Amino acid sequence: MTAVSRVTQIMSQPELQSPQLSVRILGIVLVVLITAGFTEGVCRFLILYRTHVKLPMAVQEYQIRDSRQPFLWRLKPGYGCTLAEAIRAKRQSGRQMGAAYLEDRAAKLGVKPEDVLFRIDSDGYKGPELDKSHSRLRILTLGDSCTFGTFSDSYSYPRSLERALNQQGLKVEVVNGGVEGYSPQQVLMRMEEFKGLHPEITTIYIGWNAFFSPESVPRFARSYTPYTWRALKYVYGLLAPEKAARQLYYRPKHADRHDPLISRLSNYVPPFFPLIERIVTEMQSSGNHVVILTLPGLYRLDEAPSPLALKVGQLPEFTGNPYVLAKLSDSYNKSLRALAAQQGVGLIDLDRWSSAVLEPRDVYFADSVHLYEEGQQKLGEYLALQLAPLVTQIRDSVGHQEGRPVPRPHLPTRGEKRSQFVNTGQNDAGYSH
C-alpha cells in the first residue's frame, strides 16, 4: 500500500469526515511531502555539486582547506610533529584507530616518542625544502595517502626512491606530491601548481579513493539511495569519523569467486578514468616524462584472502566481496596499461610486481590499499631500479652537470615525436616506456 492510498484510507474513516479536520490532515501531508522533496533536492545539489560548494570538511591536523577552491585541501606549510605529538593529536581528534596504528608500528620499528615523523616544507609538500636552484633532476610523485605515506617519512616510497637513486650515484630530488584523501579530481585542481615545479619525471599512482566513492559504483550494481540519506552519512562522517571508519572496516565480508558481479566487471572502465587521461596529458604538455604506476592491493583474483586479510581489509559500500574489489582494480590496471601504450608514456606495473614480491600479502598490507612501512620501502627501491635508466638518459641528453641547474629539455611541437626518450617494449624488470 502506497503512502497516498494509506492517507486516503485514514481520511475516509467516519471520525475524520469533518471538512476542517480533513483539510488540516491533507495540509500536514502536503507540507511533509513538499519539505521532504525540497530537502532531497537540496541534498542532491550539495552532493552532486560539492566541488563547487564550500561544504564542511574533515581535515587532519597537518592539513588546511584551500581558500580558493571549495572541495580542495592541502598540507599545512611548516608543520612538523614527533611520534608523541602525532599520537596525542590523533587521540584528541577522536581517531583512536590511527593512534593505535602509530603506537603499534612505533614499537615494531623502534621509533621513539621524541623522533620526528615528518615535516611539511614551506611550499606545502611532505619532505625537505625544495631545491630552489633545481640543481638535481626532479621527480614528482603524484598520488594520495599511498604516496603520502602512513608513518615515518623515511619509509615512504618517495623518500626511499630518492635515497636508492642517490646511492646509485644518480643525484635526484623527489618531491612528494601525495595528499591523503586525494582523488584524480583534486590532482587536477592543483595541476598548474604541479606543472610549475618543472619536474623531469612525474609518476602517477592514484585511484583508490575514487573507487570508494559512490560515484564509481557500476550502474548495474547500484541501488537507489536517497540523497538525504547520503547527506546524513556525510555529516555523520564529519561528527563521528572514528565510528564511520570502524563501520567501513569491520563490515562482514564474504569471499565469493563466483559472484555474478565479477564477470560483469570484465570491461569496466571507472567513470573517473577520463580524469587520469587529463592528468597524463597535462603533465606531458609541460615537457616532462610521465610514468604511470598500476595499483597493487591486498586482494587479488588469483589468490584466496587469508583470515587476517578479511579482517583488516576495507571494501566499497556496495559490496562485501573482496574479489569484487580485486576485479575493479584489475580492470582499472588494464586500462592504465592501455593508456600508457596509447600515450607513449612509461608504465611501472606495481600490480604484477607485488604479486611476486609482496607475499604473504597480509604481512605487507595494513588494509586493502595501504602498505606497511616495509612494503613502502620495497616499493621505493623497486621504482629506483626501474627509473634509473630513464634518469641516466635524461641527464645525459640535457648535458646536466652536478651542482648546476638542470637545463630544460626541448618541448616538442604538436605531432612531433619525442624519439630520443620514447620507444616501445618492456624489459624483464617490468618497466615499459
C-alpha positions, 0 to 999 in steps of 0.5 A: 500500500502506497503512502497516498492510498494509506492517507486516503484510507485514514481520511475516509474513516467516519471520525475524520469526515469533518471538512476542517479536520480533513483539510488540516490532515491533507495540509500536514501531508502536503507540507511533509511531502513538499519539505521532504522533496525540497530537502532531497533536492537540496541534498542532491545539489550539495552532493552532486555539486560539492566541488563547487560548494564550500561544504564542511570538511574533515581535515587532519591536523597537518592539513588546511582547506584551500581558500580558493577552491571549495572541495580542495585541501592541502598540507599545512606549510611548516608543520612538523610533529614527533611520534608523541605529538602525532599520537596525542593529536590523533587521540584528541581528534577522536581517531583512536584507530590511527593512534593505535596504528602509530603506537603499534608500528612505533614499537615494531620499528623502534621509533621513539616518542621524541623522533620526528615523523615528518615535516611539511616544507614551506611550499606545502609538500611532505619532505625537505625544502625544495631545491630552489636552484633545481640543481638535481633532476626532479621527480614528482610523485603524484598520488594520495595517502599511498604516496603520502605515506602512513608513518615515518617519512623515511619509509615512504616510497618517495623518500626511499626512491630518492635515497636508492637513486642517490646511492646509485650515484644518480643525484635526484630530488623527489618531491612528494606530491601525495595528499591523503584523501586525494582523488584524480579530481583534486590532482587536477585542481592543483595541476598548474601548481604541479606543472610549475615545479618543472619536474623531469619525471612525474609518476602517477599512482592514484585511484583508490579513493575514487573507487570508494566513492559512490560515484564509481559504483557500476550502474548495474550494481547500484541501488537507489539511495536517497540523497538525504540519506547520503547527506546524513552519512556525510555529516555523520562522517564529519561528527563521528569519523572514528565510528564511520571508519570502524563501520567501513572496516569491520563490515562482514565480508564474504569471499565469493569467486563466483559472484555474478558481479565479477564477470560483469566487471570484465570491461569496466572502465571507472567513470573517473578514468577520463580524469587520469587521461587529463592528468597524463596529458597535462603533465606531458604538455609541460615537457616532462616524462610521465610514468604511470604506476598500476595499483597493487592491493591486498586482494587479488583474483588469483589468490584466496584472502587469508583470515587476517586479510578479511579482517583488516581489509576495507571494501566499497559500500556496495559490496562485501566481496573482496574479489569484487574489489580485486576485479575493479582494480584489475580492470582499472590496471588494464586500462592504465596499461592501455593508456600508457601504450596509447600515450607513449608514456612509461608504465611501472606495473606495481600490480604484477610486481607485488604479486611476486614480491609482496607475499604473504600479502597480509604481512605487507598490507595494513588494509586493502590499499595501504602498505606497511612501512616495509612494503613502502620501502620495497616499493621505493627501491623497486621504482629506483631500479626501474627509473634509473635508466630513464634518469641516466638518459635524461641527464645525459641528453640535457648535458646536466652537470652536478651542482648546476641547474638542470637545463630544460629539455626541448618541448616538442611541437604538436605531432612531433615525436619525442624519439630520443626518450620514447620507444616501445617494449618492456624489459624483464624488470617490468618497466615499459616506456 
